Amino acid sequence: MKLIKTLLKIVAYSLVFLTILFSSGAMLCKYFEISENSFIQVFGYLSFYWIITISIVTIILLIVTGKRRISLYYFLLMFVFFILLNDFSFSWLRRKGSSVSGTVTSFKVAAYNVKYYSYGIEKISKYARESDIDILLLSESVLTTENLEWLREDAGTFTVYTDGGHDLALLSRYPVTDYKVIELPTYIASLSGPNDPDKLKDSGIHRSFVHAVVNVNGTQVNLLSLRLTAGRPKDKSLAEAIKWGKYLLSAQNQEVSVFLNYINSLKGPVIFGGDLNCPPNAAIIHRIRKYVADSYLDDNYVGSFTFKASMPTARLDYIFHSPDLVVRNSKVINPKLSDHFLIKSEFLIGKNQVNNN
């Protein structure tokens, strides 16, 4: 019995150390500047809800082994971590009282990972046509030439723009005055099959993001669809998992650096969204939030999971916007047409306000 109690103490203390280590690493990623090459970034990808679950088990073990005072101190510390690392914001309080000047235009933007239309392209098209969405930013929008032509015919009042059918699409009910596909330094990875980072370059196809200048009742608004790279390793071995994980960290940092440099050169209101394959505590999200606001947290106190639709465990999908736009009615919706949820935000734009900026 004494041996069992000793073993339980060892397990409990080990879990205390690990949960505090992981939580501290996540804090660094969320609130501080982390080098793009730092291993610390890994902690930002860990689900804090799993850490909390392990913490509950740890507290029980501490109590069972008679370490009640330590369990109390540990509980208080993890509660502080829970508050600081939760996906929340007070910006919605400020935005609730915000207003726009001049003639006000309201338009709705949605971002949706359609999982290469595996639930049916006709269902996606029908949902878009029947929705009140004005601009739809799609990711994992893999389209053959035939499917692209069909979608353009079937999309009703939407005009369809793509990156060549590799990954991204932008559908707009408003006129598009300019459209570009911007190349990223990384290469296309398989969405469903294994990936070898050493061979991705062999495809010769760079990843990209798309940029449309949309005329919203006389105001030129920059709309961009983006998905940061993700995928599966070559096999299930630990060595390949580590290799692929290191590649993803490097690739996502390269992609977001190019993207942020690009949007910082734009004039006028900016909105972008998509599946960023990063949870809210990731260092990459911290980098992005230095320049733009999170539309969902502008209208809600706490973030909402967007993946996986069958059992939501992570927030990976976002819409961000420049400060000259006011957000209303940000929602996470499950059309049941993908393994992701759709995120939708209504934007208010004052013509005089924007033109004076």
C-alpha positions, 0 to 999 in steps of 0.5 A: 500500500505504501509503495502504491501511495509513493507511485501515485505521488510520483505520478501526481508531481510529474503531472504538476510539473508537466501541466505548469510547463505546458501552461507557461509555454502557452502563456508565452505564445499568447502574450509575448513575442516568440522567435519564429524558430523557437520550439516554444511555439509548440506549446501554443498548439496544445489544447488548454482544455486537455491540460485542464482535464489532466489538472483535474486528475492531478488534483484528485491524485494529490488529495488521495495521497494526502497533499491537500495544501499542495492541491489547493495551491495547484488549483489556484495556479491552474485557475489563473492559467485557465482565466488567462489562457481561455479564448476570450476578449473584452473588446466586444464591450468597446465594440457594442458602443461603437458606431460609424459615420456617414452613409452606413452599409451592412454586408455579411462575410463568411469563412468555411472550410468545405473539406474538398467538397466531400459532402457534395459540391451541389449542397455547398452551392445550394447553401450559399445561394439560399443564404444571406451571405454577401461574400464567402471565403472558402478553403479546401476548395479543390476544384477540377476544371469541370467542377469550377465551371459547374459552380460558376453556373450554379452559384446564382448571384455569386461570382466565383474566383479561385486560386486555380482550384488548388485550395481557395475560392472567393464568392461575391455578390458585390462587384469585384474590381480587382483580383489577385492570386498571391504566391506563398513560399511553401508548396501544396501538401496533400489534404487527405494523404501522407506528406513528406516535407522533403518531396513537397517541392517536387509538385512545383505548385506553390501554395497561395492566398487570394485577394479581391477588391470588392466594391461594397456600395461605392467603398473599395474593401479588400477581401482575402481568403487564406488557409495556413498549411496543414496535413498528415506526416508520411507515416505514423512513426514518432520520427516522422511526426516530429519531422512533419511538426517541425516543418509545419511550424516553419512553413506556417511562420513563413506563410504568415510573414508574407501574408502580413507584409502584404495586407500591411501594404493595402489601402482601405478596409481589410477583411480576411478569413479561413482555416488557419490551422492554429488554435487561439493561443498559438504564437501565429495568432498573436502575430496576426492580432497585432494588426487586425481584430478578431471579428468573432471576439468583437461580438462575443465574450468567449470564442467558439470551437469550429472543428471538428463538427462531429465533436468540437474540440478546437477553434481553427477558423477565423475572420479578421478585420481592420479597425475601420470596420464595425462588427455585428452578429458574429456567429459560428454555424454548422451547416453540416456540409463539412467537418468544420463549422462556418463562421459568419460576421456582419460588418458595418462600414461608414462611407464618409468615415472610410474615405476620410481615413 
